[in-house]
Amino acid sequence: MKRPWRRQRPSSASSRPPRLEAIRARTADFAPDLAALSKGTAQDGVVVPSLLKQLRTGLDEAAAKALHKGATSQDVIDASLAMRMQGVSLVLDRRLAALTDAFAGWGLESGEQRVMAHTRMQAAKETRFSRKLASWTDPLVRCRLRREAIAPYAFALRMGGAVGDRAGLGDGADAIANSLAARLGLYPAPAALHSERDGLVELAGWFSLITGALGKFGQDAALSLQNEVGELALSGGGGSSAMPHKNNPVGAELLVTLARFNATLVSGMHHALVHENERSGAAWSLEWMILPQMAMAAAASTRTAEALIGKLSLAKG
């Protein structure tokens, strides 16, 4: 089994060619014409050609030619996606840690109390409340471990150039790609991955596992809050326009909704695995529509769960 790709340290250069200094100077205070970028994206299907046109304005011929050398639009957009998704994953990881801490605190307070276990929606036998807490907590711990496992593939630099062979970068192509990955804080990939999208699908699955785990918590909480069960108590629930006595478990219901939402979208990311030949416009743009929504759903789920835990307590028997 091959070892996971590892980040490389960026190499330092004692001197830079004039064309590189010109590009650095041009990008230092660059402010794009957003209207032009929008028009260019509508025409080209991607933003990069229009962006390059703006960036090359004012550069001499050598610098203009060096800018974007050996790369293609997908390299730029995929790198941007990987950087943003890696940042999102770190935020989610911190929130998962906070949630497990919150469940642990609840366990210290009430874990030894006895509650009724339910199997197949029927009362079964009494068990400690800590058993229920474990079923909510342990999947979140595993989610944190999975992030580390998928990171080298989900947050990789997918650089390949025009047709994915890095030929435009010459003999030092792999070294250049590895150095760029290090500078961007991404993992180096041994190949372009323009049409190999399993790492991103694993990331989508990770988002769905987060919302699914918290959806289970939300479903259990909603059932325990039923008046006929009364195992949990909720402060600050939602009101009803027709029945003022109700204390609706809105947060718990939202967790279930977000879990089902991501469970639906993750199948779309599996459709995006089907890239024809060396690159696909259709499958690629399908990722743009799905993956950000799944990330936002996971973020909303962690935020909602943290707020809900603060409103729940074991009902006094």
Secondary structure as UniProt FT lines:
FT   HELIX           18..28
FT   HELIX           34..44
FT   HELIX           48..56
FT   TURN            57..58
FT   HELIX           61..66
FT   TURN            67..70
FT   HELIX           73..110
FT   TURN            111..112
FT   STRAND          114..119
FT   TURN            120..121
FT   STRAND          122..128
FT   HELIX           129..154
FT   STRAND          156..157
FT   TURN            162..163
FT   HELIX           167..172
FT   HELIX           173..184
FT   STRAND          187..188
FT   HELIX           198..224
FT   TURN            227..229
FT   STRAND          232..234
FT   TURN            244..245
FT   HELIX           250..271
FT   TURN            272..273
FT   TURN            277..278
FT   HELIX           281..309
FT   TURN            310..311
FT   STRAND          312..314
//
